[in-house]
Amino acid sequence: MPFKKKAAKPWVETEDVLPYLDAVGADEAQRRFVTDLHRDGVAILDLGPEGLALCDAVVADTDRYFTGGNRRVQDTWRRSAAVRSLSNLPVIEKMLALAYGRRPFPFQTLNFLVGSEQAAHADAVHFHSEPQRFMCGVWFALEDVQPDAGPLFYHLGSHKRPVFGMREAGVVDRAPELGDYDRFYVPAFAKELKTQPHLALLKKGQALVWTANVAHGGTAIRREGATRRSLVTHYYFEDCLYYTPMYSSPEEGRFQLRLPANLKTGGWVWPRRAGKRMPLEPRTVARAFKEALKRAVYVG
Ligand SMILES: O=C(O)CCC(=O)C(=O)O
């Protein structure tokens, strides 16, 4: 979708979203998707025959990586054309571009064989952007999700709350350390959530989009041996600063910038502010290259 003017804020996160949808002449399916995402912080898409076929191709490409108790494999897109194609499916790209008003690009993938059983969190604690909230996740069901297989859960409307980071979790007078996430963030964030979680009982070939600040996680697996094959792809949007919130302080203008990969091109996307490339520390660039090499040659 060509943008005459890039959105200053994600449209889906503003109260001007309805006049925006009118102005761009959105059709019924687009309206439903964007209004669901605006209201709930999540929205479900059917991926059609192409998406359904790609789910099988992803499983065929990636099942072999789940050896030795591996439950989660990062960045299989570097070795699987099917993972790249599913993450770059035109319907996803078009819907995200419409909802956010900037061009999206996938930057990371995670494959799961079984439920993640992850504690509730919002992705904004792990990756964020400036302007804020130009980030989202897409959860692809690679098989029908059974209720006892540890479905993904989410809290409807929780994205409307202010972003809750390590500072809000109580790590105020020092830089966060390894272990602080489990020790501080997980219990403090759980206390913030006042609503009942919803389960994502998706069918193979459906995808759930979550916004940067919506609370989500994985429920407990209640049947031994139950699989719950899924792919999570994280997306950023063009022309932003990309940063790691745990080691940044946006209020003070301090960012630990990232150099995210671009699954579409196989390259990277340089962080920008107001259209200008921002300087990156050499170690950030080195880390991105090292990570790419590591993921391309073996599974870690
Ligand atoms: O798939 C799940 O159970 C949760 C995944 C998740 O929370 C994440 O990737 O951020």
The ligand as an SDF file (V2000), in Angstrom:
LIG
                    3D

 10  9  0  0  0  0  0  0  0  0999 V2000
    2.6450  -19.2480   21.7910 O   0  0  0  0  0  0  0  0  0  0  0  0
    2.5390  -18.9890   22.9810 C   0  0  0  0  0  0  0  0  0  0  0  0
    2.1060  -19.7870   23.8100 O   0  0  0  0  0  0  0  0  0  0  0  0
    2.9820  -17.6300   23.4910 C   0  0  0  0  0  0  0  0  0  0  0  0
    3.9740  -16.9790   22.5910 C   0  0  0  0  0  0  0  0  0  0  0  0
    4.3840  -15.6580   23.0970 C   0  0  0  0  0  0  0  0  0  0  0  0
    3.9090  -15.2010   24.0910 O   0  0  0  0  0  0  0  0  0  0  0  0
    5.3570  -14.8400   22.3880 C   0  0  0  0  0  0  0  0  0  0  0  0
    5.9900  -15.3410   21.4420 O   0  0  0  0  0  0  0  0  0  0  0  0
    5.5340  -13.6520   22.7560 O   0  0  0  0  0  0  0  0  0  0  0  0
  1  2  2  0
  2  3  1  0
  2  4  1  0
  4  5  1  0
  5  6  1  0
  6  7  2  0
  6  8  1  0
  8  9  2  0
  8 10  1  0
M  END
$$$$
